[in-house]
Each structure stands twice: as C-alpha cells, then as structure tokens.
Amino acid sequence: MLDQVYASGEPFVGKDFKAFIDMDGRGELSEQYYDFVFQPVKEGETVESILITALNVTHQVQARKAVLEREAYFREMADSVPVMIWVTRSDGYCTYLNKPWYDYTGQTEEEALGSGWLKATHPADFSRSQQAFLSANARQGPFSILYRLKGKDGTYRWFLDKADPKFDPAGNFEGYIGVVIDVDEQQRAEQRLQLSVRAGRVGIFEWDVVHDRATYSDLLQDMFGLEPGRFQGEFENAYQVYQRIIYPKDRDQVNEQVAKAFSNRATEFYVEFRVVKPAGEVAWIAERGEILYEGSKPQRMNGTCIDITERKQAEEARQRMAEELAALNEELSAANEEIQAANEELSQSNGKLTLINADLDNFIYTASHDLKAPILNIEGLMKVLSRRISKLSGQDEQLEKMFTLMEDSVIRFKETINDLTDVARIGKQLDQESESVDLLEVVEATLLDLQQPVDESGAQIESRLEACPSIVFPRKNLKSIVYNLLSNAIKYRDPNRTPHITLTCQPDRNYLVLQVQDNGLGMDTSNPDKIFGMFKRLHAHVEGTGIGLYIVKKMIENAGGKIEVESTVGQGSTFRVYFKRSGGLYTNFTISFRIG
C-alpha cells in the first residue's frame, strides 16, 4: 500500500483489516480489527512521507457480526415454523416474509414486500384487508383479519392474519411482527354448519320417562349411528339404548346433567356429548329438551339434537392454534429481545464512533490552529528577507526566483490551513442557527469580494432569481457556498472566450434550487466522488487546494439539502444546490442584473 500511495500521491483508506495482537503482553494473541488511513505528505508534487493513522474498530465489527448472526438466527427460526411470519416498519412497509409465505403463494420477495403481499389476497377481500391493516397501523393497535390467499396452484384458502404492535424501549412505534395461520378447514366447517342449520338438519326425539320408551326420527338415528330400521317407532329400554350410544368418557357427565335437571325440576335441558358410530367415527351432539312434570316427578322429555362435530373440531383447532400461537409469540418475543439487545449494542458503538469523529474534528481544528503561528513567523521572516533581497535586486536572478517560489509556498500553506479550519468548522456547526436570508443581498456582497477577479477576467455575471424571496439557511454558510461556486466559475474559465455566468433560483418540490451555470472549461462527471472529494482537483494547471466543493457539499448536506452537477468538457458546467424548504409557499417573482 505504501508503494501505491508514493506512486499515486493519493491517500488510501483500508476498512476492517484483521490482525492478531498481543494486547496485554502475555503472549496471547487476540483477534483485532483496524481501519487504516495512509495520507501522503507532499512537498510540491512530490510525496515526501506518509502519515499512517490506525483506528481500532474491533467492537464495531464484532457488534455488526452479532447483529448479522441474530438476524440469521431469527430468519432460520422463522423459516422453520409451520406458519407464515411477517414484519413491517412503522409506516406499514412490509420488510420481511418468511419462507412458508413464498412456498404457499409462489410470490418473490420483489413482488411481496412493501404492500405487494395484498396482491395475493382474493379480489373480494383486497380492499377490506388493506383498510383493516392501514387502520390498525394508524392507531398503532392490534391487527386481526380473516381473508383468502391464493396459492401458487391458483386455489384459495382461508387464513387468519394476526399481529400485535411492537415498540422500542423509548415507547416509539416500530411496526408489527405478525403471523398468518391456515384456518381453511375450520372456516369451511363453520360454513357447512351454518348450511346445516339453515337446511333444518335437526334430529327429533320423544322420551316417556315413566315407562322408559322413546321415539327417534330417522335423522336422529343416523346421527347416533344406530342400525337402520332397528329402532323404528317407539322402543323399550330407551335410557339404556341412550347410554350405549354415548361415548364412555362422557356417560357420567350426561347422567349427572339428567339427574340434576330432574332434581331441580328444570323445564329445559341441554347437554353436549360424543357418540361413537359403528365405523369408529366419533361425532359431537348437542341435545336440547323440554321436560314435563306431574307434581315433582318428570313425565316426558321432548327435544332436538344437532351434529356439532365440525364446530367442536373448529374449537379444538382454535385452542391448539392459540396454544401454538402463544408458544410462537414467546419465541418471537425472545428473538425480539435479542434483536433489541443487539440494537442497544449498535447504539453504544455508534455513540463511540461519534466521539471518535468529534476527536478527529478537534484534532484537525487544533492542528490547523497551531500551524498558523509558525507559518506567520515564517511569513514575517520572509518579509525581512524580502527587504534585504531587494537591495540585491538584479544581482542574483536565481535567488529572486527561489524567493518568489518560497512566497508562493507560504501562501498556499496558509490557504491549506484555512481550508482545514473550514472543514473542522463545518463539523462543529451542525446546529448553527438558520435565518431567513435574502439571496440577492448575499450574491451582491459576494460579488464585491470577487470584484478584482471579475474585473481581471472580464466575466459577465447575469442573475435571474425567480420565486426566491429568501432562503432559510445560516447566512455565513450561504455566502461561503455562493463564493465558492462563483470563484470556481471564474477560476476555471476557458481562455478562448469571455466568461459568462448565470445564476437562477426556483422551487422544486421540497427544495429551493440555486443554479450556477458557466461556459468554462467543463469537466468529466463520471466520478462524482472526485468532484466533491477533499483535496480532489480536476484541473491541475489552475492554483487551488481542491477543498472548496467538498466544503460546499458538507454545508448543504448538513442542512438536509444536496448538490448536483452537470458538465461537458470544453462547454461549461451547471451546479444545482438544493436548499431544504422549511414549509409554506413562495410567491414567484424575478430579480435580474448584469455585471461585466
């Protein structure tokens, strides 16, 4: 890497280099990670030495690995459960669906994420499902809905979609983690049950309690699994036959219910029990009857029976699903706690990185400040030497040339120190107070500072400010941006034509856009990082430190804006600075002037 930096003169940044270091001097090697910066120190165009900076980032790397491992664990766990799982952000955007979703629907991630999962619902359920989710997300409350999902084979099945909101430790809503459960059989069973009720599939019985004789309808005999034709009409030993029909484990409970009803002289009777049919099929029966008495003795019970097998199976299935869902929620909760712990670790790492960045800014600011004193001393000594050398004027041309070069070097050194101070200042002024600034006043004040280069170059500067009465921005930073863009347009002019620079300003959605267009040398825009990078210069024949556009970009991005450039080599460049609007509407008007 050192040879590369010496050869190219460009800094090199290495990320996450792994090394094994004896940290405590005991001979035990531990795995450490470092970020390296190889910064060339130049004299003129020659690299004299390289400043190497190493930053231990072991904790950050380990934290990232831990998060990735936890995320992989969560995904592996979620992909292995027998239900579909989904995760959304606070704005309702679906960020994750597990493997069972894709296996069933046949959707791809590109099709399903965001709000694409809704496209898998039945057309008749689409709007209802969408509205239910958006409503729950807006109120940040629990979400539950029943809808049909289309399988990859084209068929639809009923599913229960259910989720509870999740919040961070500070109580901020983060979205949902939900499950989608197949309830097609239960739903269809309930639908069939309703059809049975509507169709009147009810078995009827009459029981003479005193003589223990009974009459069963044909449908009731079929429900009980009795041999066809054997119990036609009234039959004897009715309660004994009834006992044989009931599932053995339910007999005591039914007997108790009958005895209790008789002892309490209840006029209404209700019981649910199972019957076993000859083929071994178990069915659930709901029996309801009316009891008639003579005095305190029961005489007759007339009633109805219906088959509630499907309802019972649905209830049992719901109970199983509730238990499975509770267990799954516990697992998800545990996974969520692990993810939150990882997020806290990342937050701590980010805090440390912020402190490190602040230390680096302080280092740059202090270094540039401490360098000013010796360079000013050198400049003073140069002036003393200048007076003495002036006495030797014309006697030693080589000495005069060398002295001129030294003066130029001192000037460039001072400019570099000032630029470094500006870079550090940007980092320290993120919270600088903004104010309503008249752009026209700032442009006019900047042109006064640039009067000499404007006159020397013969530049023609035309300003057409439309719909821009003011810009909410730190005044000092706005002037610095305008100064850099105008001075660059003059500095990088084409020597074969008169410089022409045009400034316009117009609203664009959430921004106010300042545009500076010139007819200068132009540049290759294929590498934006080089245009706006620190110490990057595209025209080496023009004096400069290559830091101006870097400062402009930092200032505008710190305020929530952005900067773009369009350029053609040999024709000129157009810079667009997007200032974040603070709200409200702007009245369109035009201010134009020409200098040149």
C-alpha positions as CSV (number, residue, x, y, z in Angstrom):
1,M,0.0,0.0,0.0
2,L,2.9,2.4,0.8
3,D,4.3,2.0,-2.7
4,Q,0.9,2.7,-4.2
5,V,0.5,5.9,-2.2
6,Y,4.0,7.0,-3.0
7,A,3.4,6.3,-6.7
8,S,-0.1,7.9,-7.0
9,G,0.1,10.6,-4.4
10,E,-3.4,9.7,-3.4
11,P,-4.5,8.7,0.1
12,F,-5.5,5.2,0.8
13,V,-8.2,4.1,3.2
14,G,-8.4,0.5,4.4
15,K,-11.5,-0.8,6.3
16,D,-11.8,-3.7,8.8
17,F,-8.3,-5.1,8.5
18,K,-7.9,-8.2,10.7
19,A,-4.8,-8.6,12.9
20,F,-3.8,-10.8,15.8
21,I,-2.3,-8.7,18.5
22,D,-0.8,-9.4,22.0
23,M,-2.9,-6.8,23.8
24,D,-1.8,-7.4,27.4
25,G,1.8,-8.5,26.8
26,R,1.2,-12.1,27.9
27,G,1.9,-13.6,24.6
28,E,-1.8,-14.4,24.0
29,L,-3.0,-13.2,20.6
30,S,-6.4,-11.7,20.2
31,E,-8.3,-11.0,17.0
32,Q,-8.5,-7.2,16.4
33,Y,-9.8,-5.1,13.5
34,Y,-8.4,-1.8,12.3
35,D,-9.3,1.0,9.9
36,F,-6.1,2.4,8.3
37,V,-5.5,5.8,6.6
38,F,-2.3,6.3,4.5
39,Q,-2.2,10.1,4.0
40,P,0.7,11.3,1.7
41,V,2.6,14.3,2.9
42,K,3.8,16.3,-0.1
43,E,6.2,19.0,-0.9
44,G,5.1,20.4,-4.2
45,E,4.0,17.4,-6.2
46,T,6.5,15.0,-4.5
47,V,5.4,12.7,-1.7
48,E,8.0,13.1,1.0
49,S,6.4,10.9,3.6
50,I,3.2,9.1,4.6
51,L,1.2,9.7,7.7
52,I,-0.4,6.5,8.8
53,T,-3.5,6.5,11.1
54,A,-4.9,3.3,12.6
55,L,-8.2,3.2,14.4
56,N,-9.2,0.1,16.4
57,V,-12.8,-0.8,15.3
58,T,-12.9,-4.3,16.8
59,H,-16.0,-3.5,18.9
60,Q,-17.9,-2.2,15.9
61,V,-17.0,-5.2,13.7
62,Q,-18.0,-7.6,16.5
63,A,-21.3,-5.7,17.0
64,R,-22.1,-5.9,13.3
65,K,-21.3,-9.6,13.3
66,A,-23.5,-10.2,16.3
67,V,-26.4,-8.4,14.7
68,L,-26.0,-10.4,11.5
69,E,-25.8,-13.7,13.5
70,R,-29.0,-12.8,15.4
71,E,-30.8,-11.8,12.2
72,A,-29.7,-15.1,10.6
73,Y,-30.9,-17.0,13.7
74,F,-34.3,-15.1,13.5
75,R,-34.7,-15.9,9.8
76,E,-33.7,-19.6,10.3
77,M,-36.2,-19.9,13.2
78,A,-38.9,-18.0,11.3
79,D,-38.4,-20.1,8.1
80,S,-38.8,-23.4,10.1
81,V,-42.1,-22.7,11.9
82,P,-45.3,-24.0,10.3
83,V,-47.0,-20.6,10.0
84,M,-46.3,-17.6,7.9
85,I,-44.5,-14.7,9.6
86,W,-44.2,-11.1,8.5
87,V,-42.6,-7.9,9.7
88,T,-43.4,-4.2,8.9
89,R,-41.9,-0.8,9.6
90,S,-43.8,1.9,11.4
91,D,-45.0,3.3,8.0
92,G,-46.6,0.0,7.2
93,Y,-44.0,-1.1,4.7
94,C,-43.5,-4.9,4.8
95,T,-39.8,-5.6,5.2
96,Y,-39.8,-9.4,5.7
97,L,-41.9,-12.5,5.0
98,N,-40.7,-16.0,5.9
99,K,-40.2,-19.0,3.7
100,P,-43.7,-20.5,4.2
101,W,-45.3,-17.4,2.7
102,Y,-43.3,-17.7,-0.5
103,D,-43.7,-21.5,-0.6
104,Y,-47.5,-21.1,-0.5
105,T,-48.1,-18.0,-2.6
106,G,-45.3,-18.5,-5.1
107,Q,-44.5,-14.8,-4.8
108,T,-41.0,-13.5,-5.0
109,E,-39.5,-11.0,-2.5
110,E,-39.7,-8.3,-5.1
111,E,-43.4,-9.0,-5.6
112,A,-44.4,-9.4,-1.9
113,L,-42.5,-6.8,0.1
114,G,-43.9,-3.3,0.6
115,S,-47.6,-3.7,0.0
116,G,-47.3,-6.4,-2.6
117,W,-48.5,-9.1,-0.2
118,L,-52.0,-7.7,-0.7
119,K,-52.0,-8.9,-4.3
120,A,-52.1,-12.5,-3.1
121,T,-55.4,-11.9,-1.4
122,H,-58.7,-12.8,-3.0
123,P,-60.0,-9.8,-5.1
124,A,-63.2,-9.7,-3.0
125,D,-61.0,-9.4,0.2
126,F,-58.4,-7.0,-1.1
127,S,-59.9,-3.6,-0.1
128,R,-61.2,-4.9,3.2
129,S,-57.8,-6.4,4.1
130,Q,-55.9,-3.2,3.1
131,Q,-58.3,-0.9,5.0
132,A,-58.1,-3.1,8.1
133,F,-54.3,-3.1,8.1
134,L,-53.9,0.6,7.4
135,S,-56.4,1.5,10.1
136,A,-54.6,-0.7,12.7
137,N,-51.2,0.8,11.7
138,A,-52.6,4.3,12.0
139,R,-53.8,3.7,15.6
140,Q,-50.8,1.5,16.4
141,G,-53.0,-1.2,17.8
142,P,-53.6,-4.9,17.4
143,F,-54.4,-6.2,13.9
144,S,-56.5,-9.3,13.1
145,I,-58.4,-10.2,9.9
146,L,-59.7,-13.2,8.1
147,Y,-59.1,-13.4,4.3
148,R,-58.5,-15.8,1.4
149,L,-55.0,-16.2,0.0
150,K,-54.2,-17.5,-3.4
151,G,-51.8,-20.5,-3.6
152,K,-49.3,-20.9,-6.3
153,D,-51.6,-23.6,-7.7
154,G,-54.3,-21.0,-8.2
155,T,-56.6,-22.2,-5.4
156,Y,-57.7,-20.0,-2.5
157,R,-57.7,-21.0,1.2
158,W,-58.9,-19.1,4.3
159,F,-56.2,-17.6,6.6
160,L,-56.2,-15.7,9.9
161,D,-53.7,-12.8,9.9
162,K,-52.9,-11.6,13.4
163,A,-50.3,-9.2,14.9
164,D,-49.6,-7.0,17.9
165,P,-47.7,-3.7,17.6
166,K,-44.0,-3.6,18.7
167,F,-42.4,-0.6,20.4
168,D,-38.8,0.3,21.2
169,P,-37.6,0.9,24.8
170,A,-38.5,4.6,24.4
171,G,-42.1,3.7,23.5
172,N,-41.8,4.6,19.8
173,F,-43.9,2.5,17.4
174,E,-41.7,0.3,15.2
175,G,-44.4,-1.6,13.2
176,Y,-45.6,-5.2,13.5
177,I,-44.4,-8.8,13.8
178,G,-47.4,-11.0,12.7
179,V,-48.4,-14.5,11.8
180,V,-50.7,-15.9,9.1
181,I,-52.4,-19.2,10.0
182,D,-54.3,-21.6,7.7
183,V,-57.9,-21.8,9.1
184,D,-59.4,-23.1,5.9
185,E,-60.8,-26.3,7.3
186,Q,-62.3,-24.6,10.4
187,Q,-63.8,-21.8,8.3
188,R,-65.3,-24.2,5.8
189,A,-66.6,-26.3,8.7
190,E,-68.3,-23.4,10.2
191,Q,-69.8,-22.5,6.9
192,R,-71.1,-26.1,6.5
193,L,-72.5,-25.9,10.0
194,Q,-74.5,-22.8,9.1
195,L,-75.8,-24.5,6.0
196,S,-76.9,-27.5,8.0
197,V,-78.8,-25.3,10.5
198,R,-80.5,-23.4,7.7
199,A,-81.4,-26.6,5.9
200,G,-83.1,-27.8,9.2
201,R,-80.9,-30.9,9.7
202,V,-82.2,-31.4,13.2
203,G,-82.9,-34.8,14.9
204,I,-86.1,-35.1,16.9
205,F,-86.8,-37.4,19.9
206,E,-89.6,-38.1,22.4
207,W,-88.9,-39.9,25.7
208,D,-91.5,-41.3,28.0
209,V,-89.6,-41.1,31.3
210,V,-92.1,-43.1,33.4
211,H,-92.2,-46.1,31.0
212,D,-88.7,-45.6,29.6
213,R,-89.9,-45.7,26.0
214,A,-88.7,-43.4,23.2
215,T,-89.1,-42.5,19.6
216,Y,-86.2,-41.3,17.4
217,S,-86.5,-39.6,14.0
218,D,-84.7,-41.2,11.1
219,L,-82.1,-38.3,11.1
220,L,-81.5,-38.7,14.8
221,Q,-80.9,-42.5,14.3
222,D,-78.4,-41.6,11.7
223,M,-76.7,-39.1,14.0
224,F,-76.4,-41.7,16.7
225,G,-75.1,-44.3,14.3
226,L,-77.9,-46.7,15.1
227,E,-78.6,-49.7,12.8
228,P,-81.1,-48.6,10.1
229,G,-84.6,-49.9,10.7
230,R,-84.0,-51.4,14.2
231,F,-85.4,-48.5,16.2
232,Q,-88.4,-47.6,14.0
233,G,-91.3,-46.3,16.0
234,E,-91.3,-46.5,19.8
235,F,-88.8,-48.8,21.5
236,E,-88.3,-50.1,25.1
237,N,-85.4,-49.6,27.5
238,A,-84.8,-46.2,25.9
239,Y,-82.4,-44.9,28.5
240,Q,-80.2,-48.0,28.3
241,V,-80.0,-47.6,24.5
242,Y,-79.2,-43.9,25.0
243,Q,-76.4,-44.9,27.4
244,R,-74.8,-47.3,24.9
245,I,-74.8,-44.6,22.2
246,I,-72.8,-42.1,24.4
247,Y,-69.0,-42.1,24.3
248,P,-67.9,-43.9,27.5
249,K,-65.9,-41.0,28.9
250,D,-69.0,-38.7,28.6
251,R,-71.6,-41.0,30.2
252,D,-71.1,-39.9,33.8
253,Q,-71.3,-36.3,32.8
254,V,-74.6,-36.8,30.9
255,N,-76.1,-38.9,33.7
256,E,-75.2,-36.1,36.2
257,Q,-76.8,-33.5,33.9
258,V,-80.0,-35.5,33.6
259,A,-80.2,-36.2,37.4
260,K,-79.6,-32.6,38.2
261,A,-82.3,-31.4,35.8
262,F,-84.8,-33.8,37.3
263,S,-83.9,-33.0,40.9
264,N,-84.2,-29.2,40.3
265,R,-87.4,-29.6,38.3
266,A,-85.7,-27.8,35.4
267,T,-88.1,-27.4,32.5
268,E,-85.2,-27.0,30.0
269,F,-82.3,-29.4,29.5
270,Y,-79.1,-29.0,27.5
271,V,-76.0,-31.2,27.2
272,E,-73.2,-31.9,24.7
273,F,-71.6,-35.3,24.3
274,R,-69.9,-37.6,21.9
275,V,-71.2,-40.7,20.2
276,V,-69.2,-43.5,18.5
277,K,-70.7,-44.8,15.3
278,P,-70.2,-48.4,14.1
279,A,-67.3,-47.4,11.8
280,G,-65.5,-45.9,14.8
281,E,-66.3,-42.4,13.8
282,V,-66.7,-40.0,16.8
283,A,-69.4,-37.3,16.4
284,W,-70.4,-34.4,18.8
285,I,-74.1,-34.0,19.6
286,A,-75.8,-31.0,21.1
287,E,-79.1,-32.1,22.8
288,R,-81.8,-29.7,23.9
289,G,-85.1,-30.8,25.5
290,E,-88.2,-29.7,27.4
291,I,-89.2,-31.6,30.5
292,L,-92.8,-32.1,31.6
293,Y,-93.7,-32.9,35.2
294,E,-96.6,-34.2,37.3
295,G,-96.0,-32.7,40.7
296,S,-92.3,-33.3,41.3
297,K,-92.0,-36.3,39.0
298,P,-90.7,-36.0,35.5
299,Q,-93.1,-37.5,32.9
300,R,-91.8,-36.7,29.4
301,M,-88.9,-35.0,27.6
302,N,-89.3,-33.9,24.1
303,G,-86.3,-32.4,22.2
304,T,-83.9,-32.0,19.4
305,C,-80.3,-33.0,18.6
306,I,-77.9,-31.5,16.1
307,D,-74.5,-32.6,15.0
308,I,-71.9,-30.1,16.2
309,T,-68.8,-32.2,15.3
310,E,-67.5,-29.6,12.9
311,R,-68.0,-26.8,15.4
312,K,-66.2,-28.8,18.1
313,Q,-63.3,-29.6,15.8
314,A,-63.0,-26.0,14.9
315,E,-63.0,-25.1,18.6
316,E,-60.3,-27.7,19.3
317,A,-58.3,-26.5,16.3
318,R,-58.6,-22.9,17.6
319,Q,-57.4,-24.0,21.0
320,R,-54.5,-25.8,19.5
321,M,-53.7,-22.8,17.3
322,A,-54.0,-20.5,20.3
323,E,-51.5,-22.6,22.3
324,E,-49.2,-22.8,19.3
325,L,-49.5,-19.1,18.7
326,A,-48.8,-18.4,22.4
327,A,-45.6,-20.5,22.2
328,L,-44.7,-18.9,18.9
329,N,-45.2,-15.4,20.5
330,E,-42.9,-16.4,23.3
331,E,-40.2,-17.4,20.8
332,L,-40.7,-14.3,18.8
333,S,-40.6,-12.2,22.0
334,A,-37.3,-13.8,22.9
335,A,-35.9,-13.2,19.5
336,N,-37.2,-9.6,19.6
337,E,-35.4,-9.1,22.9
338,E,-32.2,-10.4,21.4
339,I,-32.6,-8.0,18.5
340,Q,-33.2,-5.1,20.8
341,A,-30.1,-6.1,22.8
342,A,-28.1,-6.0,19.6
343,N,-29.6,-2.7,18.7
344,E,-28.5,-1.3,22.0
345,E,-25.0,-2.6,21.4
346,L,-25.0,-0.9,18.0
347,S,-26.3,2.3,19.6
348,Q,-23.4,2.2,22.0
349,S,-21.0,1.6,19.2
350,N,-22.4,4.5,17.2
351,G,-22.0,6.7,20.3
352,K,-18.3,5.7,20.5
353,L,-17.9,6.4,16.8
354,T,-19.5,9.9,17.2
355,L,-17.0,10.6,20.0
356,I,-14.1,9.4,17.8
357,N,-15.3,11.6,14.9
358,A,-15.5,14.6,17.3
359,D,-11.9,13.9,18.4
360,L,-10.8,13.8,14.8
361,D,-12.5,17.1,14.1
362,N,-10.9,18.6,17.2
363,F,-7.5,17.3,16.1
364,I,-7.9,18.9,12.6
365,Y,-9.1,22.2,14.2
366,T,-6.2,22.2,16.8
367,A,-3.6,21.2,14.3
368,S,-4.6,23.9,11.8
369,H,-4.7,26.5,14.6
370,D,-1.3,25.5,16.0
371,L,0.3,25.7,12.5
372,K,-0.8,29.3,12.0
373,A,1.7,30.7,14.5
374,P,4.9,29.2,12.8
375,I,3.7,30.0,9.3
376,L,3.1,33.6,10.4
377,N,6.6,33.7,11.8
378,I,7.9,32.3,8.5
379,E,5.9,34.9,6.6
380,G,7.4,37.7,8.9
381,L,10.9,36.4,8.3
382,M,10.2,36.3,4.6
383,K,9.3,40.0,4.7
384,V,12.6,40.8,6.4
385,L,14.5,38.8,3.8
386,S,12.5,40.5,1.1
387,R,13.7,43.9,2.2
388,R,17.3,42.6,2.2
389,I,17.0,40.8,-1.1
390,S,15.5,43.9,-2.7
391,K,18.9,45.5,-2.2
392,L,20.4,42.7,-4.3
393,S,17.8,43.1,-7.0
394,G,19.2,42.2,-10.3
395,Q,22.4,40.7,-8.9
396,D,21.2,37.2,-8.4
397,E,18.2,36.2,-10.6
398,Q,18.2,32.6,-9.3
399,L,17.9,33.8,-5.7
400,E,14.9,36.1,-6.6
401,K,13.2,33.2,-8.4
402,M,13.7,30.9,-5.4
403,F,12.4,33.6,-3.0
404,T,9.3,34.0,-5.2
405,L,8.6,30.3,-5.1
406,M,9.0,30.3,-1.3
407,E,6.5,33.2,-1.0
408,D,4.0,31.2,-3.2
409,S,4.5,28.1,-1.0
410,V,3.8,30.1,2.2
411,I,0.6,31.5,0.6
412,R,-0.6,28.0,-0.4
413,F,0.3,26.7,3.0
414,K,-1.9,29.4,4.6
415,E,-4.7,28.6,2.2
416,T,-4.5,24.9,3.2
417,I,-4.6,25.8,6.9
418,N,-7.6,28.0,6.4
419,D,-9.3,25.2,4.4
420,L,-8.6,22.7,7.1
421,T,-10.1,25.1,9.6
422,D,-13.2,25.4,7.5
423,V,-13.6,21.6,7.3
424,A,-13.3,21.4,11.1
425,R,-15.7,24.3,11.5
426,I,-18.3,22.5,9.4
427,G,-18.2,19.6,11.8
428,K,-18.7,21.9,14.8
429,Q,-21.5,23.9,13.3
430,L,-24.1,21.3,12.5
431,D,-26.5,23.1,14.8
432,Q,-25.7,26.6,13.6
433,E,-28.8,28.7,13.7
434,S,-30.6,29.3,10.4
435,E,-32.3,32.6,9.4
436,S,-34.2,34.0,6.6
437,V,-31.6,35.3,4.2
438,D,-32.1,37.5,1.1
439,L,-30.3,35.6,-1.7
440,L,-29.9,38.8,-3.8
441,E,-28.1,40.6,-0.9
442,V,-25.7,37.6,-0.4
443,V,-24.9,37.5,-4.2
444,E,-24.2,41.3,-4.3
445,A,-22.0,41.1,-1.2
446,T,-20.1,38.1,-2.6
447,L,-19.5,39.9,-6.0
448,L,-18.0,42.8,-4.1
449,D,-15.4,40.4,-2.6
450,L,-14.8,39.0,-6.1
451,Q,-14.6,42.4,-7.8
452,Q,-10.9,42.0,-8.6
453,P,-11.1,38.6,-10.3
454,V,-14.3,39.7,-12.1
455,D,-12.5,42.8,-13.5
456,E,-9.3,40.9,-14.4
457,S,-11.2,38.1,-16.2
458,G,-13.9,40.4,-17.8
459,A,-16.5,37.9,-16.6
460,Q,-20.2,38.7,-17.4
461,I,-22.4,37.6,-14.4
462,E,-26.1,37.5,-15.0
463,S,-28.6,36.9,-12.2
464,R,-32.2,35.8,-12.7
465,L,-33.7,35.0,-9.4
466,E,-37.2,33.6,-9.7
467,A,-39.6,32.6,-6.9
468,C,-36.9,33.1,-4.3
469,P,-37.5,36.0,-2.0
470,S,-35.4,34.4,0.8
471,I,-33.7,31.1,1.8
472,V,-33.8,29.8,5.4
473,F,-30.1,28.9,5.9
474,P,-27.1,30.1,8.0
475,R,-26.1,33.4,6.4
476,K,-22.3,32.8,6.7
477,N,-22.6,29.3,5.1
478,L,-24.8,30.6,2.3
479,K,-22.2,33.3,1.4
480,S,-19.5,30.7,1.5
481,I,-21.4,28.4,-0.9
482,V,-22.1,31.3,-3.4
483,Y,-18.4,32.5,-3.1
484,N,-17.0,29.0,-3.9
485,L,-19.3,28.5,-6.9
486,L,-18.7,31.9,-8.4
487,S,-15.0,31.9,-7.8
488,N,-14.7,28.5,-9.3
489,A,-16.6,29.6,-12.4
490,I,-14.2,32.5,-12.8
491,K,-11.1,30.5,-11.9
492,Y,-11.8,27.6,-14.3
493,R,-12.8,29.8,-17.3
494,D,-11.9,28.9,-20.9
495,P,-9.1,31.2,-22.0
496,N,-10.5,31.4,-25.5
497,R,-13.8,33.0,-24.6
498,T,-15.3,35.6,-22.3
499,P,-16.6,34.0,-19.1
500,H,-20.4,34.1,-18.8
501,I,-22.0,33.0,-15.5
502,T,-25.8,32.8,-14.9
503,L,-27.5,32.4,-11.5
504,T,-31.1,31.3,-11.2
505,C,-33.3,30.2,-8.3
506,Q,-36.6,28.3,-8.5
507,P,-38.8,26.0,-6.2
508,D,-38.6,22.2,-6.8
509,R,-41.0,20.2,-4.5
510,N,-39.4,20.3,-1.1
511,Y,-36.4,22.4,-2.1
512,L,-35.3,25.8,-3.3
513,V,-32.8,25.3,-6.1
514,L,-29.9,27.7,-6.7
515,Q,-28.4,27.1,-10.2
516,V,-25.0,28.5,-11.2
517,Q,-24.2,27.9,-14.9
518,D,-20.9,28.9,-16.7
519,N,-19.3,28.5,-20.1
520,G,-15.9,27.5,-18.7
521,L,-13.6,24.5,-19.2
522,G,-16.1,21.9,-18.1
523,M,-15.1,18.6,-16.5
524,D,-15.6,14.8,-16.6
525,T,-18.5,14.0,-14.2
526,S,-18.1,10.2,-14.4
527,N,-16.7,10.2,-10.9
528,P,-18.7,12.5,-8.6
529,D,-16.6,11.5,-5.6
530,K,-13.6,13.1,-7.2
531,I,-15.5,16.3,-8.0
532,F,-16.7,16.8,-4.4
533,G,-13.9,14.9,-2.5
534,M,-11.4,16.6,-0.2
535,F,-8.2,17.7,-2.0
536,K,-9.5,16.5,-5.3
537,R,-8.7,18.7,-8.3
538,L,-9.8,18.1,-11.9
539,H,-7.6,21.0,-13.5
540,A,-4.1,20.8,-12.1
541,H,-2.9,23.8,-14.2
542,V,-5.1,26.2,-12.0
543,E,-4.0,27.1,-8.5
544,G,-6.2,25.7,-5.7
545,T,-6.4,23.3,-2.7
546,G,-9.2,21.1,-4.0
547,I,-11.3,21.6,-0.9
548,G,-13.9,24.2,-1.9
549,L,-16.5,21.9,-3.4
550,Y,-16.0,19.5,-0.5
551,I,-16.9,22.3,1.9
552,V,-20.0,23.3,-0.2
553,K,-21.2,19.7,-0.2
554,K,-20.8,19.3,3.5
555,M,-22.6,22.6,4.3
556,I,-25.6,21.8,2.2
557,E,-25.9,18.2,3.3
558,N,-25.6,19.2,7.0
559,A,-28.7,21.3,6.4
560,G,-30.7,18.5,4.8
561,G,-30.0,19.5,1.2
562,K,-27.9,18.2,-1.7
563,I,-25.8,19.4,-4.6
564,E,-25.7,18.1,-8.2
565,V,-23.5,19.0,-11.2
566,E,-23.9,18.6,-15.0
567,S,-20.9,19.3,-17.1
568,T,-19.4,18.9,-20.6
569,V,-15.7,19.2,-21.2
570,G,-15.0,22.3,-23.3
571,Q,-18.5,23.7,-23.0
572,G,-19.1,24.5,-19.3
573,S,-20.7,23.3,-16.0
574,T,-24.0,23.7,-14.2
575,F,-24.2,23.3,-10.4
576,R,-27.6,22.9,-8.7
577,V,-27.7,23.5,-4.9
578,Y,-30.9,22.1,-3.3
579,F,-31.9,24.0,-0.1
580,K,-34.4,22.2,2.1
581,R,-37.6,24.2,2.4
582,S,-38.9,25.0,5.9
583,G,-42.5,24.9,4.8
584,G,-45.0,27.3,3.2
585,L,-45.4,28.6,-0.3
586,Y,-43.3,31.2,-2.2
587,T,-44.5,33.9,-4.4
588,N,-43.0,33.8,-7.8
589,F,-41.0,37.0,-8.9
590,T,-37.9,37.8,-10.8
591,I,-34.8,39.9,-10.0
592,S,-32.3,40.4,-12.8
593,F,-29.0,42.2,-13.0
594,R,-25.8,42.0,-15.1
595,I,-22.2,42.8,-14.2
596,G,-19.5,42.8,-16.8
